Amino acid sequence: MSEMSEEGPKEVAAELHELVTGMVRLLVLDRQGMSLTTTAVLDRLEREGPIRLTVLAAAEGVTQPSMTALVQRLEAQDLASRVADPEDGRVRLVTVTDAGRERLAQRRRAGDARVADLLATLPEQDVRALAETMHTVMPIVRRMLGTAPRLGAKGDGSASRPSGPHPSASRSAGGTCPAAPTREPGPALPPYRMDRVSGEGGEV
């Protein structure tokens, strides 16, 4: 394979950015009663928690008071809780509850269904082409994103745990197209500023 031209990475980056932006705009319609900030925080807790509140605030790019207020709302809804750090009993860690995990799963299922509905509007050959492309692209993207630092790294004050796959099954469109590959855990959602999306319409 010939070497990628100097402009190649920039073009690929622009196309990936367009894809991600379009998918976020699409999936944000299926909020399941949660703001983007809440979803990002619960997703990070599920993948990398339990986490110190200060570390969580820094990772999501918000102030500690704002994160404290959000965690308190999550606790009130039984979506998150605070537990003692097994290595330092004086420290409290934020963790996602079973109810929080189920709310995330509901949101993912709603998003998957919305995308599946759109795929159903495409010709079968287009869906097959997308399925084949995803089989090739997703492992590469996961490896690329897997190089990003995780909160569980030593010295960040948080406890790490292995990530498990999202509870979503492979699907096929129209019953005849090849099933998409089972989704594996990827990196945490990108941070969203609290002043932009949290508390919209009274939601957390």
Sequence and secondary structure as in RCSB ss.txt:
>XXXX:A:sequence
MSEMSEEGPKEVAAELHELVTGMVRLLVLDRQGMSLTTTAVLDRLEREGPIRLTVLAAAEGVTQPSMTALVQRLE
AQDLASRVADPEDGRVRLVTVTDAGRERLAQRRRAGDARVADLLATLPEQDVRALAETMHTVMPIVRRMLGTAPR
LGAKGDGSASRPSGPHPSASRSAGGTCPAAPTREPGPALPPYRMDRVSGEGGEV
>XXXX:A:secstr
     TTHHHHHHHHHHHHHHHHHHHHTT  TT  HHHHHHHHHHHHH SEEHHHHHHHHT  HHHHHHHHHHHH
HTTSEEEEEETTEEEEEEEEE HHHHHHHHHHHHHHHHHHHHHHTTS HHHHHHHHHHHHHHHHHHHHHHTTS  
TTSTTSS         S     STTTS                HHHHTTGGG  
